[in-house]
Amino acid sequence: MALKKTKSIVHGGKRVSEILEAHQLFFSGKDGGVRADLNGANLSGADLSGVNLSGALLQSANLEGANLRRAKLTHVDLSGANLRKADLRNTDMTEAILPGASLEEAQASGVEFFRCDLSNTNFQRALLRNANFRLANVHGAKFSGADMGVTILRETDLTGADLSGVDLTTTLLPRNYSPAKAEGKSA
């Protein structure tokens, strides 16, 4: 299935391509700039590769199957967003807000999740190789069945995260990590 161009997607009476252009001006501090408000937008299957959405509002947006490769999503609010089967490879999501978001079966290898709020996020069966979760809040996150080879979890409190069925042999884990503690089970 071909990806949708942002010119063909409308949200709040405007083309998404126009919203992204105004956001770029906003991010650059130029006249005419407006922060992208795509809360609740249907961006499923959209081609957003390489787009700068830093600081944008995407709460409860539908990004299922969207291409976000190499996008800049720092400080973006994706609370409750649907990113199921999205392509997020090599995306910078530093300090992004994703509580309750679904990244189920997403391709998220090489993603920078540094200092993100990933509480109650669904990463089930996601491809998370070489991703960086340092200092991220993963309380209540579900990683069951995810591929986390060579993933960085150092300096991350895994208490309350579900890592069942995850091969952690090549994952960089926090010092004194205990699987029973992380999964919320008593030792």
trRosetta pair geometry for C-beta under 8 A, 3 or more apart (Angstrom, degrees):
i j d omega theta_ij theta_ji phi_ij phi_ji
1 45 6.6 -64 126 -134 123 130
1 65 7.8 5 79 170 129 144
3 45 5.8 -170 -134 170 56 73
3 46 6.6 57 -177 171 94 15
3 47 3.9 95 133 -58 134 97
3 66 7.8 89 -142 -143 108 49
3 67 5.4 -32 -114 2 150 124
4 8 5.7 -120 -172 74 94 116
4 9 5.8 87 138 -53 129 109
4 45 5.1 81 -3 111 102 95
4 46 5.0 -50 69 -102 100 55
4 47 6.6 -167 71 -1 43 80
5 8 5.1 83 66 6 85 102
5 9 7.6 -166 95 -8 45 90
5 17 7.6 5 150 -62 86 121
5 46 8.0 44 -179 -150 3 72
5 47 6.1 -19 -98 40 46 116
6 9 5.7 -61 -146 36 43 109
6 15 7.0 99 143 160 74 89
6 16 4.2 -111 -165 94 89 106
6 17 4.1 130 111 -67 103 75
6 20 6.0 -3 167 -1 159 140
6 46 6.3 63 -82 -165 72 114
6 47 7.1 -108 -31 68 80 75
6 48 7.1 88 -67 -88 116 74
7 15 5.7 3 -146 -174 45 135
7 16 7.7 -109 -61 57 18 79
7 17 4.5 5 -78 -17 62 145
8 15 7.9 41 -22 -142 9 103
9 15 7.0 104 74 -158 52 64
9 16 4.3 3 85 0 105 128
9 17 8.0 124 50 -23 83 76
9 41 7.8 72 156 178 122 113
9 42 7.5 -148 -156 89 112 75
9 43 6.5 66 -178 -111 161 66
9 46 6.0 -21 -35 -103 158 118
10 13 6.9 -1 178 -131 109 10
10 14 6.7 162 -152 81 74 25
10 15 5.8 -49 -98 -94 69 48
10 16 7.1 -136 -93 -25 18 78
11 14 6.5 -31 69 63 62 75
11 16 5.7 62 8 -78 109 87
11 19 6.7 -21 61 -27 111 156
11 38 5.9 35 126 -131 166 77
11 41 4.3 -18 -115 -119 146 108
11 42 7.5 177 -91 33 100 64
11 43 7.9 -23 -57 -60 136 89
12 19 7.9 93 52 -82 114 133
12 37 7.4 34 -16 94 162 100
12 41 8.0 -62 -13 -89 93 96
14 18 5.1 -110 176 75 106 124
14 19 5.5 119 110 -54 125 95
15 18 4.6 92 66 2 87 102
15 19 7.2 -155 97 -5 47 85
16 19 5.3 -51 -148 36 41 116
16 20 6.2 42 152 -21 69 103
16 38 7.3 49 -128 -109 100 123
16 41 7.2 104 -99 -168 116 144
16 43 7.0 118 -119 -103 157 102
16 46 7.2 -54 105 -139 166 144
17 20 5.8 -54 -149 37 30 112
17 21 6.5 34 151 -22 64 104
18 21 5.6 -50 -147 33 33 113
18 22 6.4 31 155 -15 65 105
19 22 6.0 -57 -150 39 29 109
19 23 6.3 32 149 -23 64 108
19 34 7.9 -79 -146 87 62 108
19 36 5.2 90 157 -128 99 90
19 37 7.7 -112 -155 46 123 55
19 38 6.7 114 141 -70 151 98
20 23 5.4 -52 -145 35 33 115
20 24 6.5 39 153 -24 64 100
20 36 6.5 23 -93 -94 47 134
20 51 6.1 -65 -147 -152 132 123
20 53 7.7 -59 -123 -86 90 84
21 24 5.8 -49 -153 28 32 113
21 25 6.9 31 149 -15 62 102
22 25 5.7 -53 -155 36 36 113
22 26 6.4 41 146 -22 66 105
22 32 6.7 -110 -129 144 81 80
22 33 6.0 141 179 -143 63 41
22 34 4.3 -7 154 41 123 92
22 36 7.3 138 81 -77 90 71
23 26 5.3 -50 -147 36 36 116
23 27 6.1 37 154 -21 68 104
23 33 7.2 72 -137 -161 13 86
23 34 6.9 -55 -74 84 52 58
23 35 6.3 49 -120 -152 83 29
23 36 3.7 -11 -81 -40 137 101
23 52 7.5 -172 120 97 107 82
23 53 6.8 3 145 -122 153 56
23 56 6.1 6 -144 -90 145 108
24 27 5.7 -51 -144 36 30 111
24 28 6.3 21 156 -11 63 111
24 33 7.5 -121 83 -121 39 102
24 52 6.2 95 -104 65 83 115
25 28 5.8 -64 -146 45 28 106
25 30 4.4 -91 -161 70 81 106
25 31 7.2 -57 177 78 123 33
25 32 5.2 -38 150 88 161 84
25 33 3.3 -152 112 -84 86 87
25 34 7.6 29 72 10 107 54
26 29 7.7 35 177 -70 29 28
26 30 7.8 -81 -53 49 19 70
26 33 3.2 165 -67 164 50 108
26 34 5.4 -103 -62 50 128 11
26 35 5.1 -168 161 -66 162 49
26 36 7.6 -162 40 -23 142 66
27 33 7.1 -152 10 -158 45 136
27 52 6.0 -138 74 130 174 125
27 54 5.9 96 -125 64 129 104
27 55 6.8 162 -100 40 93 123
28 33 6.8 -166 52 -85 77 146
29 33 7.1 -103 -124 23 7 159
30 33 5.3 112 68 -36 67 118
35 55 6.3 -88 -135 126 110 105
35 56 6.6 172 179 -112 81 52
35 57 6.8 67 140 -6 111 100
36 53 6.2 -70 54 -141 148 84
36 56 3.9 -14 70 -129 110 109
36 57 6.7 -168 102 33 64 68
36 58 7.9 10 117 -59 108 86
37 56 7.7 -161 -74 -166 27 75
37 57 4.8 1 -123 60 61 123
38 41 4.0 -45 -177 -4 87 140
38 43 6.9 24 173 -38 135 130
38 56 6.3 14 18 166 106 118
38 57 6.4 161 37 88 58 65
38 58 5.0 0 80 -101 102 74
38 61 5.5 32 127 -96 98 137
39 57 5.1 -30 -50 137 94 105
39 58 6.7 -173 -85 -137 45 15
39 59 4.5 3 -128 52 95 89
39 60 6.4 45 -172 49 73 91
39 61 6.7 -117 -140 -57 23 88
40 59 7.1 -5 -37 91 66 74
40 60 5.0 7 -84 94 64 108
40 61 6.3 -58 -10 -86 6 56
41 58 7.0 -64 33 -136 108 77
41 61 4.7 1 52 -129 80 102
41 62 7.2 -131 102 35 51 71
42 61 7.7 -165 -74 -164 21 69
42 62 4.9 -2 -124 55 59 120
43 46 4.2 -52 -176 1 83 141
43 48 7.0 24 174 -39 131 132
43 61 5.8 11 18 171 112 114
43 62 6.3 163 39 83 60 62
43 63 5.0 -4 84 -98 106 69
43 66 5.5 23 129 -89 96 141
44 62 4.9 -31 -48 134 97 104
44 63 6.7 174 -88 -145 48 13
44 64 4.5 -2 -124 57 101 85
44 65 5.8 48 -173 47 78 100
44 66 6.5 -119 -140 -52 27 89
44 82 7.7 -13 -85 97 98 118
45 64 7.4 -7 -34 92 66 70
45 65 4.8 0 -77 100 65 115
45 66 6.3 -63 -12 -84 6 57
46 63 7.1 -70 36 -135 107 73
46 66 4.7 -2 51 -126 77 105
46 67 7.3 -129 101 34 49 71
47 66 7.6 -163 -72 -163 20 73
47 67 5.0 -1 -125 53 58 119
48 51 4.5 -65 -176 15 79 136
48 53 7.4 6 179 -35 129 130
48 63 7.8 -50 18 -141 143 114
48 66 5.8 14 17 170 112 117
48 67 6.3 165 39 83 60 62
48 68 5.0 -4 84 -98 107 69
48 71 5.8 20 129 -89 95 140
49 67 4.9 -29 -51 133 97 106
49 68 6.7 179 -89 -141 48 12
49 69 4.6 0 -127 56 99 86
49 70 6.1 45 -173 49 79 93
49 71 6.6 -121 -143 -55 27 89
49 87 8.0 -14 -86 95 98 116
50 69 7.2 -5 -38 93 66 72
50 70 4.9 4 -83 97 66 108
50 71 6.2 -65 -18 -85 5 57
51 68 7.5 -73 40 -136 101 71
51 71 5.0 -4 55 -127 71 102
51 72 7.4 -127 105 34 44 73
52 71 7.4 -179 -80 -167 28 69
52 72 4.4 -1 -120 55 70 120
53 56 4.0 -56 -180 9 87 139
53 58 7.2 27 166 -37 139 129
53 71 6.3 8 13 172 104 117
53 72 6.7 166 33 84 56 65
53 73 5.4 5 70 -105 102 69
53 76 5.4 39 118 -97 100 134
54 72 5.2 -32 -46 131 99 103
54 73 6.8 180 -83 -143 53 14
54 74 4.5 4 -124 58 101 85
54 75 5.7 52 -172 48 76 98
54 76 6.5 -107 -129 -54 27 87
55 74 7.4 -1 -35 95 66 73
55 75 4.7 6 -78 100 63 116
55 76 6.6 -48 -1 -83 10 55
56 73 7.8 -68 38 -136 106 70
56 76 5.1 0 54 -126 79 96
56 77 7.4 -134 101 32 49 73
57 76 7.8 -165 -74 -162 20 68
57 77 5.2 -5 -125 56 59 115
58 61 4.1 -54 -176 2 85 139
58 63 7.4 21 176 -40 134 125
58 76 6.0 11 17 171 115 109
58 77 6.3 165 39 84 63 61
58 78 5.0 -6 84 -99 110 68
58 81 5.6 23 129 -88 100 139
59 77 5.6 -20 -56 129 87 105
59 78 7.2 173 -89 -148 39 17
59 79 4.7 -6 -122 59 90 92
59 80 6.0 41 -171 50 74 104
59 81 6.9 -129 -149 -57 23 88
60 79 7.2 -19 -36 96 66 72
60 80 4.5 -10 -78 104 71 116
60 81 6.2 -138 -88 -84 8 53
61 78 7.0 -73 38 -135 106 74
61 81 4.8 -2 53 -125 76 105
61 82 7.3 -130 101 35 48 72
62 81 7.5 -166 -76 -162 24 72
62 82 4.8 0 -126 54 61 120
63 66 4.1 -63 -174 12 81 137
63 68 7.1 20 177 -41 134 127
63 78 8.0 -44 8 -141 139 118
63 81 6.0 19 11 169 110 115
63 82 6.2 170 38 87 61 63
63 83 4.9 -2 79 -101 112 67
63 86 5.3 21 128 -90 100 138
64 82 5.1 -25 -51 132 93 110
64 83 7.1 179 -84 -145 45 13
64 84 4.7 -4 -120 61 93 89
64 85 6.0 42 -169 51 75 97
64 86 6.7 -117 -137 -57 23 86
65 84 7.5 -10 -34 94 65 71
65 85 4.9 1 -78 101 66 110
65 86 6.4 -71 -20 -87 6 54
66 83 7.4 -72 40 -135 106 70
66 86 4.9 -4 54 -127 77 102
66 87 7.3 -130 102 33 47 74
67 86 7.6 -171 -77 -165 21 72
67 87 4.8 -4 -123 56 61 119
68 71 4.3 -60 -176 7 80 138
68 73 7.1 20 177 -45 131 132
68 83 7.9 -41 9 -143 143 113
68 86 5.9 18 11 167 113 116
68 87 6.3 168 36 85 63 62
68 88 5.0 -1 77 -104 112 64
68 91 5.6 21 128 -91 101 143
69 87 5.3 -25 -50 130 92 107
69 88 7.2 171 -84 -154 46 12
69 89 5.0 -2 -120 61 91 87
69 90 6.3 38 -166 53 75 96
69 91 6.9 -124 -141 -59 24 92
70 89 7.6 -11 -37 96 64 72
70 90 5.1 -2 -79 101 67 109
70 91 6.5 -118 -69 -85 8 59
71 88 7.6 -70 37 -139 108 67
71 91 5.0 2 54 -127 77 105
71 92 7.8 -135 99 37 50 68
72 91 7.6 -167 -81 -162 23 72
72 92 5.3 -3 -127 58 64 110
73 76 4.3 -59 -173 8 80 139
73 78 7.5 13 -180 -36 129 127
73 91 5.8 18 13 169 115 114
73 92 6.5 168 39 86 65 57
73 93 4.6 -10 84 -103 109 72
73 96 5.5 18 130 -89 98 135
74 92 5.7 -19 -52 127 93 102
74 93 6.8 169 -84 -155 44 20
74 94 4.6 -4 -118 61 97 89
74 95 6.0 41 -166 53 78 93
74 96 6.7 -119 -138 -59 25 82
75 94 7.6 -10 -33 95 65 74
75 95 5.2 3 -76 101 65 108
75 96 6.6 -90 -35 -90 7 51
75 97 7.8 19 -166 -11 41 92
76 93 7.1 -73 38 -139 108 78
76 96 5.0 -7 53 -128 79 100
76 97 7.2 -141 98 32 45 75
77 96 7.7 -175 -79 -167 25 69
77 97 4.6 -9 -119 62 65 120
78 81 4.0 -64 -176 12 84 139
78 83 7.1 18 178 -40 138 124
78 96 6.2 12 13 170 110 114
78 97 6.5 161 34 83 61 61
78 98 4.7 -2 78 -102 104 79
78 101 5.2 30 127 -90 101 144
79 97 5.7 -24 -52 130 90 101
79 98 6.7 -172 -85 -137 41 21
79 99 5.4 1 -128 56 87 79
79 100 6.1 42 -173 51 69 105
79 101 6.8 -125 -144 -53 19 93
80 99 7.5 -3 -41 94 64 66
80 100 4.6 -5 -82 104 64 119
80 101 6.2 -66 -19 -80 4 59
81 98 7.1 -71 36 -135 104 81
81 101 4.7 1 53 -124 76 105
81 102 7.5 -133 101 34 51 67
82 101 7.5 -161 -71 -160 23 71
82 102 5.3 0 -127 53 59 112
83 86 4.2 -63 -174 11 79 138
83 88 6.9 28 176 -50 131 127
83 101 6.1 25 8 169 109 113
83 102 6.2 178 41 88 64 59
83 103 4.8 -8 84 -99 114 68
83 106 5.4 15 129 -88 98 139
84 102 5.1 -9 -57 123 91 114
84 103 7.2 -179 -84 -143 41 16
84 104 4.8 -7 -118 61 91 90
84 105 6.1 39 -168 51 75 97
84 106 6.8 -123 -141 -59 22 86
85 104 7.6 -18 -34 95 65 70
85 105 4.9 -5 -76 102 71 108
85 106 6.3 -124 -69 -89 8 52
85 107 7.9 29 -164 -10 44 82
86 103 7.1 -73 41 -135 106 73
86 106 4.9 -6 53 -127 75 105
86 107 7.4 -128 101 37 45 72
87 106 7.6 -171 -77 -167 22 75
87 107 4.8 -2 -122 58 63 118
88 91 4.5 -71 -178 11 79 138
88 93 7.6 2 -176 -40 127 127
88 103 7.5 -36 1 -143 147 118
88 106 5.7 21 7 166 115 120
88 107 6.4 169 33 87 65 61
88 108 4.4 6 70 -106 118 75
88 111 5.4 16 129 -85 111 130
89 107 5.5 -29 -47 131 96 102
89 108 7.0 -160 -76 -130 48 19
89 109 5.3 4 -120 60 90 81
89 110 5.7 49 -167 49 69 112
89 111 7.3 -107 -128 -55 24 84
90 109 7.6 -4 -40 98 64 71
90 110 4.4 -9 -78 110 62 131
90 111 7.2 -102 -57 -78 8 52
91 108 7.5 -63 35 -141 112 75
91 110 7.9 113 18 101 52 84
91 111 5.1 -2 58 -119 84 90
91 112 7.3 -132 102 29 51 77
92 111 7.8 180 -86 -158 21 61
92 112 4.7 0 -129 46 61 126
93 96 4.0 -50 179 -3 89 138
93 98 7.7 12 174 -35 135 129
93 111 5.9 12 10 179 115 105
93 112 5.9 170 38 81 62 68
93 113 5.6 -1 78 -99 114 55
93 116 5.9 18 126 -85 104 135
94 112 5.3 -20 -55 127 82 116
94 113 7.9 159 -89 -161 39 10
94 114 4.8 -9 -119 64 83 101
94 115 6.4 35 -168 50 71 98
94 116 7.4 -134 -152 -60 21 86
95 114 7.2 -26 -36 98 63 76
95 115 4.8 -7 -81 99 72 108
95 116 6.4 -162 -110 -86 11 54
96 113 7.5 -75 41 -136 107 63
96 116 4.9 -4 57 -123 76 106
96 117 7.6 -125 104 36 50 70
97 116 7.3 -166 -77 -162 26 74
97 117 4.9 11 -130 48 63 117
98 101 4.0 -61 -173 12 90 136
98 103 7.7 12 178 -34 144 116
98 116 6.1 9 16 171 109 117
98 117 6.3 169 37 88 59 68
98 118 5.4 6 72 -107 111 60
98 121 5.2 33 123 -92 109 131
99 117 5.5 -37 -45 136 92 107
99 118 7.4 154 -83 -166 51 12
99 119 4.5 -4 -114 67 99 89
99 120 5.5 48 -166 51 77 100
99 121 6.8 -108 -127 -55 28 84
100 119 7.8 -2 -31 97 62 74
100 120 5.0 6 -73 104 58 116
100 121 6.9 -39 11 -85 9 55
101 118 7.9 -73 44 -138 107 65
101 121 5.0 -1 58 -125 81 95
101 122 7.3 -136 104 31 48 75
102 121 7.5 -180 -85 -165 25 65
102 122 4.5 -7 -123 57 69 119
103 106 4.1 -61 -177 9 81 140
103 108 6.2 18 176 -41 132 144
103 121 6.3 20 9 169 105 109
103 122 6.4 172 36 87 59 62
103 123 5.2 -1 76 -102 107 65
103 126 5.3 25 125 -93 96 147
104 122 5.0 -17 -54 128 94 112
104 123 7.2 176 -85 -150 45 12
104 124 4.9 -1 -122 59 91 88
104 125 6.3 40 -169 52 73 94
104 126 6.6 -124 -141 -58 21 93
105 124 7.4 -15 -37 97 66 71
105 125 4.9 -2 -80 101 71 108
105 126 6.1 -112 -61 -86 7 57
106 123 7.5 -73 37 -136 106 67
106 126 4.7 1 50 -130 76 108
106 127 7.2 -124 101 36 50 73
107 126 7.7 -162 -73 -165 19 75
107 127 4.9 -1 -126 53 57 122
108 111 4.5 -36 179 -9 87 139
108 123 7.7 -78 37 -139 147 104
108 126 5.5 5 20 170 115 119
108 127 6.2 155 35 80 60 64
108 128 5.3 -2 82 -100 103 67
108 131 5.9 24 129 -83 95 137
109 127 5.4 -39 -43 133 95 99
109 128 6.7 162 -86 -155 53 13
109 129 4.3 -2 -121 60 106 85
109 130 5.5 51 -172 48 83 98
109 131 6.6 -119 -137 -50 31 87
110 129 7.5 1 -33 94 65 73
110 130 4.9 5 -76 101 60 115
110 131 6.6 -43 9 -82 8 59
111 128 7.4 -65 35 -139 110 72
111 131 4.7 1 54 -124 81 103
111 132 7.5 -141 99 32 51 68
112 131 7.7 -158 -69 -159 21 68
112 132 5.3 -2 -127 52 57 115
113 116 4.5 -71 -175 11 77 135
113 118 6.5 15 -175 -51 128 136
113 131 5.9 34 0 169 111 108
113 132 6.1 -178 39 86 70 58
113 133 4.9 -4 79 -101 122 60
113 136 5.1 4 134 -79 102 148
114 132 5.6 -3 -58 117 86 114
114 133 7.8 -178 -81 -147 40 13
114 134 5.3 -1 -119 63 80 92
114 135 6.4 35 -166 54 66 101
114 136 7.0 -127 -142 -58 15 92
115 134 7.5 -18 -39 100 64 74
115 135 4.7 -8 -80 104 70 113
115 136 6.4 -131 -82 -83 7 57
116 133 7.7 -74 39 -138 107 66
116 136 4.6 1 52 -127 79 106
116 137 7.2 -123 102 34 53 73
117 136 7.6 -167 -75 -164 17 74
117 137 4.9 -1 -127 50 58 122
118 121 4.3 -66 -174 11 77 138
118 123 8.0 14 -179 -40 127 119
118 133 7.5 -56 15 -140 153 105
118 136 5.2 22 9 167 117 119
118 137 6.0 168 38 81 64 62
118 138 5.0 -4 82 -99 114 63
118 141 5.2 17 132 -82 101 136
119 137 5.1 -26 -50 128 92 109
119 138 7.2 170 -86 -151 46 11
119 139 4.9 -5 -120 65 93 84
119 140 5.3 48 -172 48 72 111
119 141 6.8 -113 -134 -50 22 84
120 139 7.6 -13 -36 101 65 67
120 140 4.0 -15 -73 115 67 126
120 141 6.6 -99 -50 -77 7 50
121 138 7.5 -74 39 -135 106 67
121 141 4.8 -4 54 -119 79 97
121 142 7.6 -143 98 30 47 68
122 141 7.6 -167 -74 -158 23 64
122 142 5.0 -3 -124 54 63 112
123 126 4.4 -78 -173 20 75 134
123 128 6.5 22 -177 -54 130 137
123 141 6.2 26 4 173 110 106
123 142 6.3 180 38 88 66 58
123 143 4.8 -3 77 -105 117 62
123 146 5.1 6 133 -78 101 145
124 142 5.4 -14 -53 124 93 110
124 143 7.2 164 -83 -163 45 13
124 144 5.3 -4 -117 66 89 80
124 145 5.5 40 -168 53 73 111
124 146 6.7 -125 -140 -53 20 88
125 144 7.9 -12 -38 101 64 65
125 145 4.4 -17 -72 116 69 119
125 146 6.3 -115 -62 -83 6 54
126 143 7.7 -78 40 -140 104 66
126 146 4.8 -6 53 -123 74 105
126 147 7.4 -125 102 33 46 72
127 146 7.5 -167 -74 -163 18 76
127 147 5.0 -2 -125 52 59 118
128 131 4.5 -60 -176 9 81 136
128 143 7.6 -54 13 -143 155 106
128 146 5.3 19 8 169 120 121
128 147 6.2 165 34 80 67 60
128 148 4.9 -7 81 -99 113 68
128 151 5.4 23 127 -93 100 137
129 147 5.8 -25 -49 125 90 103
129 148 7.2 172 -83 -148 46 18
129 149 4.7 -4 -116 63 96 90
129 150 6.0 42 -166 52 78 95
129 151 6.7 -115 -133 -60 26 86
130 149 7.7 -10 -32 96 64 75
130 150 5.2 3 -75 101 65 110
130 151 6.7 -80 -28 -88 9 54
131 148 7.5 -72 40 -136 107 74
131 151 5.1 -1 53 -130 79 98
131 152 7.2 -133 101 32 47 76
132 151 7.7 -169 -77 -166 29 65
132 152 4.5 2 -122 54 66 123
133 136 4.5 -80 -172 24 75 133
133 138 6.5 20 -177 -53 131 131
133 151 6.7 30 -1 166 109 105
133 152 6.2 180 32 91 66 67
133 153 5.2 2 66 -104 119 62
133 156 5.0 20 120 -83 99 157
134 152 5.8 -23 -45 129 91 116
134 153 7.8 171 -76 -150 50 16
134 154 6.0 -8 -103 76 93 76
134 155 4.9 33 -153 68 84 113
134 156 6.2 -124 -124 -51 28 96
135 155 5.3 -20 -55 129 72 111
135 156 6.5 -101 -37 -86 17 68
136 156 5.6 0 46 -123 78 114
137 157 7.7 -3 -122 56 54 102
138 141 4.2 -64 -170 16 79 135
138 143 7.9 7 -175 -40 129 118
138 156 6.2 38 5 175 123 117
138 157 7.4 -178 42 80 87 62
138 158 6.3 -15 77 -118 126 55
138 160 7.8 165 108 84 68 86
138 161 4.5 13 128 -86 110 128
139 157 7.4 -2 -62 102 90 105
139 159 6.6 -6 -106 90 89 76
139 160 4.3 27 -149 82 73 137
139 161 6.8 -95 -107 -57 24 75
140 160 5.4 -24 -48 150 53 114
140 161 7.3 -32 27 -92 15 50
141 161 4.9 -6 59 -127 90 92
141 162 7.0 -143 101 31 50 75
142 161 7.9 -174 -79 -166 24 64
142 162 4.6 -3 -122 57 63 124
143 146 4.5 -73 -174 19 77 132
143 148 6.7 18 180 -50 130 134
143 161 6.3 26 -1 168 114 105
143 162 6.1 177 31 89 68 65
143 163 5.0 1 68 -105 122 59
143 166 5.4 4 124 -62 109 146
144 162 5.4 -34 -40 133 97 110
144 163 7.3 154 -77 -166 55 13
144 164 4.7 -4 -108 69 103 85
144 165 4.9 59 -162 44 78 115
144 166 6.8 -120 -122 -40 32 93
145 165 5.0 -3 -64 112 57 132
145 166 7.2 -67 -6 -74 11 71
146 166 5.6 -1 57 -107 79 111
147 167 7.8 -2 -132 43 57 101
148 151 4.1 -61 -175 8 83 142
148 153 7.8 25 175 -41 133 120
148 163 8.0 -47 11 -143 156 103
148 166 5.4 24 16 -172 123 119
148 167 7.3 179 51 69 82 61
148 168 6.6 -6 84 -100 121 66
148 171 5.1 17 126 -90 106 127
149 167 7.2 6 -73 91 80 107
149 170 4.9 22 -153 71 73 126
149 171 7.1 -112 -127 -64 21 75
150 170 5.1 -32 -57 136 62 112
150 171 7.0 -112 -53 -95 8 44
150 172 7.5 30 -162 -17 44 92
151 171 4.9 -13 55 -128 85 94
151 172 7.0 -140 95 30 43 77
152 171 7.9 -172 -76 -168 18 70
152 172 4.8 -8 -118 60 59 123
153 156 4.6 -91 -173 45 67 131
153 158 6.6 30 175 -67 129 118
153 171 6.0 25 5 164 117 110
153 172 6.2 170 33 87 66 64
153 173 5.3 -3 73 -116 116 47
153 174 6.2 -81 123 -28 89 78
153 177 7.9 63 107 -97 124 146
154 172 5.2 -39 -33 135 101 106
154 173 7.1 90 -74 122 61 14
154 174 5.8 133 -132 -90 41 55
154 175 7.9 47 -137 -22 85 72
155 174 6.6 162 -31 -106 19 97
156 174 6.0 -136 54 -54 62 115
157 174 7.5 48 -90 -57 34 166
158 161 4.7 -78 -166 32 72 125
158 163 7.0 -5 -173 -29 127 131
158 173 7.9 -31 -24 -153 148 92
158 174 6.6 -159 -7 13 107 126
158 177 6.7 39 29 -138 139 103
158 181 7.6 91 87 102 94 88
158 182 3.7 -16 124 -126 111 114
159 181 6.3 -54 -102 152 79 87
159 182 6.2 -105 -87 -118 30 46
159 184 7.2 92 -176 -79 65 70
160 182 7.5 -76 27 -173 28 48
160 184 5.3 59 -105 -69 48 110
161 182 5.4 -35 57 177 90 95
161 183 7.3 -62 84 -88 52 46
162 183 6.0 66 -118 -130 52 81
162 184 8.0 -34 -76 10 71 110
163 166 4.6 -79 -177 35 78 132
163 168 6.8 29 167 -58 134 126
163 179 6.7 -114 74 -140 121 88
163 182 5.8 7 10 119 122 132
163 183 6.3 -107 36 -73 79 94
164 183 6.4 81 -54 -119 88 133
166 171 7.9 27 144 -32 112 152
167 170 7.8 27 129 19 97 84
167 171 8.0 152 114 -19 56 109
168 171 4.3 -63 -154 33 70 127
168 173 6.3 49 174 -63 123 124
168 179 7.8 -174 22 -88 152 110
173 177 4.2 -66 156 -6 123 160
174 177 4.9 122 65 -69 77 99
177 181 7.9 -154 -172 58 49 116
177 182 6.9 9 -167 -42 90 126
178 181 4.0 69 80 8 107 113
178 182 6.8 173 85 -13 56 84
178 187 6.7 -15 160 -97 146 117
179 182 5.7 -59 -146 37 33 110
179 183 6.2 17 163 -9 69 112
180 183 6.3 -65 -146 44 26 101
180 185 4.5 -86 -164 78 78 105
180 186 7.1 -31 161 98 117 19
180 187 5.1 124 100 -97 140 64
181 184 7.9 41 175 -67 30 21
181 185 7.6 -86 -64 58 20 65
181 187 6.5 -1 -62 -62 83 105
